[in-house]
Amino acid sequence: MAKLTQRVRDAWANKQDNLAFATVDRDGKPNVVWVTCVRRIDDERLLIVNNYFHKTLENTLSGSTGSLLLIAPGREAYQIKGTLSYHVDGELYQDMKTWLDPKFAGVGAIVLTITEIYYGAEKVA
């Protein structure tokens, strides 16, 4: 398991609102979606809100790993990779409901547990 470094935490704090979130299906076919409702749980986990994902949810439930791309000022790009779990109840889900804008569905929460972080081709964690 990897953790967000100070450098990546600083980039996260100043990131663009839209992030790209990628998963793969059982046949290895990639799927990428824009996500905006994302929160840092701690230095090892990120929460991505399911606002009616279809392929992304199928891929997550079938055991896909995931990759989240964030862009910080100066066009700094970080790719955060990890394992995925899905939550429709429990503490993380209930907490999500407290900060999520009610205009969003928030039908579930995907938690990305960080295994690797890259800045371009450089592995930073």
N, C-alpha and C positions, 0 to 999 in steps of 0.2 A: 504494500500500500504506500502511496506517495502522499505528500502534503503540499499545500500551497505555500510557496516561499514568499518572503516579503515582497520581492519583485512582482510576483504574480498577484498577490493581494492588492498591491498598489494599482496594477493594471485593471484588476477587477473593479476596484472602487471608481475608476474613471472610464469604464468600458462604454462602448456604444450600446444603445438599448436593444438592438436586434442581434441575436446570436444564432449561429448555424448549429443544428443538432443532428448528428448522423447516427444511424443504426444500420444493421444488415439483417436480411431475412435468412431463413434456414439454408437457402441456396447460395448465399453470399452476395445477393443483389442489394446494393446500397440504397438507402433512403435518407434524404436530407430535408429538414424543415427549418423555417425561421421560428425562433422562440423569443418571447419577450418577458414572460413571467418566470423568472429564474431567480433563485436566492441561494446564497452561500449559507449552508447549515453550520459548518465549521471548516477547518483547514483540510479535512479529508472527504467532505461530502457536499454535493450541490443538489438542490431540489429544482426540478423542472415541472411546471404545472401542465397537466393534461387538459387542454381546452378542446376536447374532441379529436385527439389524434386517432388515426385509423391504422395506417401501416406502421407508424412508430410504435403504437401500443402493441400490435401483433408481434413486431420484432422484439420488443422488450419482454413480453410474456413468453416468447420462445427461447429466451436465453441470450439474446444479442448483447454484445458490449456496446458502448456508446462513445461518441466523441463530440465535444462541445468546443466551438471555435469562437473566441472572443477577440474583438478588435479594440485596442486602447488608443489613446492619442498618439500621434506620430506614426499611425498605421502599424503599431506593434500588434502582432497576431500571436495568440497563444492557443494551442490545441490541448485540451484537457481530456484525457481518455480514462475510461474506467468501466467497472461492472455496473449493471443496472438492476434495480428492484422497483416494484410497483406497489403503491399504497393507496387504499380507498377508505381507510379508517386508521385509527391510532394517533399517537402524539404528533408525528410529522404532518399527517393529513390535517388534523385539527388546527395545528399552528398555521399551516398554509391558509386555511379559511379565515384566519384573523387578519392577515395582511393582504390577501388577494382582493383586488378591486372587484366588487360584486358584478360588474358588467362582464366579467369573464366566467366561464362555466366552472372551471376547477373541479372536474369530475374525478380526478385522481392526481397522484404525485409520483413522478419518477425520480428516484434518488440515484445519482451517479456517484459511486464510491471511487475516488481517484486512484488510478494505478500508475499513470505516467502523465507528464506535462512536457510539451515541446514549445520552443520559440523557434519557428522555422524548423530547420533540421536538428537544432541543438536540444538535446534532452536536458531540461532544467530541474526535473524532479522525477 
